[in-house]
Amino acid sequence: MDTALFVLGSLMAYWLTLSPLATPWFGIKLIAILVYIALGFVVMRAQSQAVKIMALCAALGVVAYILLLAHYKDRFVPGLF
């Protein structure tokens, strides 16, 4: 499901001719989705419970950032940085 989200975001960028250089918030959002996917792999594959919990917390933080990024459409979310 997460990979589909990334693929659909990339296709949307292609169809709407959104360039990550012209609209940096969109490119950062796609990178954040990749980070979220990678953290999901860490949660599933880690042996240590502590690593799983840290990766889960980080993934939830990335999701919050993605939602704020989508709302404000600015890479520097007000009140966050």
N, C-alpha and C positions, 0 to 999 in steps of 0.2 A: 504494500500500500504506500509506503514512504517513497519507494523508488518510482512508483506511478506518479506521485505528487511532483517529484523532481522532473520526470519526463514531460508531464503536462505543463509545468512551468516553463521548461525549455521550449516546448512547442508553441506556447503562448507568446513567448518572446520572439520566436521566429515569425509567427503569423502577424503579430502586431509591429514587427520590425523594431523591437525594443533593444537597444544596445546597452550592455552593462556599463559602458563608458558614458553614454548620454544620460542614462537613468541609473545612477550607482546604487540606489536603494534596492532595485530589482536584482542586480547582480549579487549584492550582499545577501539578499534573501535566499537566492539559489545556493550560495555557499553555506549559509546557515542550515539549509535543509540537508546538504551533504554532511555537515558536522553532526546534525541530529541523527542521520542514518548511521554514521560511524559510532556514535555513542550508543545507539541501539545494539550494534554488534558487540560492543564492549560489555553491555549489560548481559547479553545472552551467552557470551563465551567466557567471561571472567570466572576464575576459580574462587577467588576471595569474595566474601560477602561485603567487605568494606569497599572494595573496588566497584562492585555492582551498585552499592548505594550511592557512592560518589558520582558514578556515571549517570545514574538515574536522576540525581539532583541536577547535574549539569545539563542533561537532556531537557528536563523541565524548564530550566533557565533559558535554554535555546528556543524552546517553543514560545515562552513568554516574549522573548526578543523578536521572534518572527511575527507574532501577533501585533506587537507594538510597531514594528517596522511597516507592516501592512496598513496599520491605521494612520500613522503619521507620514508615511512615504518619505522619510528622511533617515539617512543612516545614523544620524546623531539623535536618538530618541530623547525628547525633552524630559528632564527629570531623571534620566538614567546616566547620562554622561555629563 
